[in-house]
Amino acid sequence: MSDTPIRVLIVDDELPLRQELRSLPWSSFGAEFAGEAENGEEALELCEKLQPDLVVTDITMPIMNGMELFRAIKQKWPFMQVVLLTCHSDFHYAQEALKLGALDYFTKLALEEGDLQASIDKTRASLRREQDLRRYGQEQLRRELSKGIVTLSHGEAAPLTAQSQVWAAWGGSAPFYPVRLHLDAKESDRFHVLYEIERILAEAEAQPAFHWCPIGDREIVLVFADAPDEAASMAGMQRVMARLHAELEQALPYMSGAYRLMAVVGGRVAAPHDVVPALRASAMTPAQLFYGRPWTTALASEAAHMLPAPDEHPEAQALRLRWQEAAADKDALRRLYQEGLAPWAAAHRFDPDKLKAFVGGLREAASAAHAQLRHAQFDAVSAELCAAPTLTELISACLRELEYGTAEPARRVRKEVQQARRIIEQKLGEPLTLTSVSEEVGLSSYYLSRLFKEETGEAFNDYITRLRMEKAVHLLQTTQLKVYEVAEQVGIPSYRYFSQLFRNWTGVAPTEYKKG
């Protein structure tokens, strides 16, 4: 707010005075000259068009005088500020206007630049108070609305009070399609990411194109006021996603790759009874979480309700035969995982549990045919596969299994992953992001993230975090740097987040670790 110029409209029927005011150094006052009018009626039209923050108006004018203009402004735009210019004989009008909420009044002959500077400062303070009050009211409304949405989204029954509450808040935008934004992150990271998301959305909401409301610590529901169909809601959410991606990368570079954001466009709401089914349709399904790529938006209407089973697919038998043939050759099996299983599953989006059972069956059959494949960690890998939250994790677990029970030398890691690791090691103290590293190695951020996990066994952000914590431990042990200086040295300028990571990593706070 302090950096935003105050927009000023000048209203006076005397051209010389308007010219004099127009020529003032408005930028040095922290303001900009928005326009001018010679009577109240013309000024009202410009107020509608220009939306000034401050109107400086003469009281005595033809057609519509300054007092009539003042009352019209306050009725339609209560937070627009008005300063009155008077002749000596107009004082009683000015005093009346002050009682009704005018910002200030000055006599034309005695008006000085300092008077306008004071008025601009008062306007800025008033706008800040208005913004704070509006934000507080919105937060109060969101808290109450959030409780109702949780009940409507997850409860077996749908209380009419909660349904009416949502309709009262958003029904003015009907028809609309609620969009649910889902945050997939570790519990220790969710608070930090959600805080930034809410900050970004609150700033964007100043342009009244959409409403939003958090649901717990994982989801946010958005309603686009100017999106009457699925396609428009999808486009609106994609714009929001692009803004979130850019600003989160800037605000939280040290968490890049540590979370996924995905969204689902729900059903149509044209009447109160549509609220419940539309909200429930926007819920993220297990399949969407399993196959979803970060920063993507999907339509609930396109989600399959009966997901296919891989065993029933025509290519399933061919994949079984390829698996049997490749089982004794680790390089061939690696290619089968990366170039066969992964794209096949992603393309057909099988039921995640059925896919895991299918992979488990192939492993059992292969280990029965090749006894050496039944290594000591076989059962542990089976449990890991069953618990895999995403397709990427499933493929990574399969690839890591190839390293068990073998005396073969470690395989060669792909050059892009080797290059990414070198970049991370060289720039550990800088604001590294998945996007910036992927651009340097010439891959998309999604593909590098998947490849990094498959090739190293560690997620991109987990790898960076480990190196940073190892360096932090070393610095605390061997230098006299303060804890916040160590945090900056390892590329985590947020003292609070650094302390939390360090405690999770070592079991103690960095201040305690430094002491001893």
Number of C-alpha atoms within 10 A of each C-alpha: 10 10 7 10 18 24 20 23 24 24 28 24 19 13 12 10 13 17 12 9 17 17 9 14 13 20 11 10 18 17 21 19 19 19 18 22 20 20 24 27 17 15 25 19 12 17 21 12 9 15 17 20 23 25 26 24 29 28 28 19 17 13 11 17 19 28 21 13 23 24 17 15 20 16 11 12 14 11 16 21 26 28 26 27 24 22 15 11 9 15 16 11 15 24 14 12 21 16 9 12 15 20 21 20 24 20 17 14 10 8 13 11 13 10 14 19 16 13 21 25 17 16 22 22 14 17 18 14 12 13 14 12 12 13 15 12 12 15 14 12 14 19 14 14 20 21 15 21 25 15 16 22 20 13 10 8 10 18 13 13 10 21 20 16 17 20 20 11 13 21 18 11 20 19 19 27 30 27 31 29 27 20 20 17 17 10 10 12 16 16 14 14 21 18 11 16 17 16 12 16 18 16 10 15 13 12 8 10 14 19 20 23 23 21 21 10 14 17 20 20 23 23 23 26 20 16 20 17 15 20 13 15 25 21 14 20 25 17 12 16 20 13 15 19 17 11 15 17 20 14 13 18 20 27 24 22 21 18 15 16 20 21 30 27 30 27 24 20 24 17 12 16 14 15 28 22 16 21 24 18 22 24 22 22 15 14 20 19 18 20 18 21 15 19 17 16 22 21 18 22 14 8 15 14 11 8 14 16 18 23 15 9 11 9 11 15 13 10 16 19 12 15 22 19 13 17 23 17 12 13 13 14 21 19 13 17 19 18 11 15 17 15 13 17 16 14 9 13 20 23 20 26 16 15 20 20 18 17 21 17 13 18 21 16 15 21 18 12 14 13 10 13 20 17 14 11 11 17 11 10 18 19 11 15 23 16 13 18 16 19 25 21 20 23 22 25 19 22 22 16 17 16 14 16 14 11 7 8 7 8 9 8 12 12 10 17 21 15 15 20 18 12 15 19 13 10 13 20 19 16 20 23 22 22 20 14 19 20 14 12 17 10 15 13 19 16 11 22 21 17 21 24 24 23 18 18 16 15 20 25 21 15 16 24 23 14 16 26 19 15 18 21 18 12 20 19 14 10 10 11 14 13 20 17 14 25 26 17 18 24 20 27 20 13 15 13 17 26 19 16 21 22 17 12 15 13 11 14 17 24 14 9 16 18 8 8
